[in-house]
Amino acid sequence: MEEMNTRVLRITEAKDNAIFVYEEIENKLLGWVHVFGKYLIELEYAEIGGLNIDCNARRQGIGLKLMGKCEIGAIENGYQEIKLRPGEQRKEAHKFYKKIGCDKIKSQQLFLLKL
């Protein structure tokens, strides 16, 4: 838990990073999203680092509200697009992203080099 708290602190202190949360009145966390700026030689854009909605709170508009916050933040930071990279197995997430207007632009594999 301490490691996660450290990461959250680093994210919230970074200029082009934000975490938005959705809570019930009783302070129960129902969802969160992390959006960050990505700078590459050929382009720059905002990217979703993670979007998670409590399984008992899905299909209630929470994801849509959180993504709306990301869009506003991205525009305020000068980005013209947001990219998402849901895993291939996350079929329900794919449906959600298509429903809110996202286009699938490519499939790719992810490789890891452990250090």
Secondary structure, DSSP 8 states (H G I E B T S, - for coil): -HHHHHHHHHHHHSTTEEEEEEE-TT--EEEEEEEEEEE-SS-EEEEEEEEEE-GGGTTSSHHHHHHHHHHHHHHHTT-S-EE----TT-HHHHHHHHHTT--------------
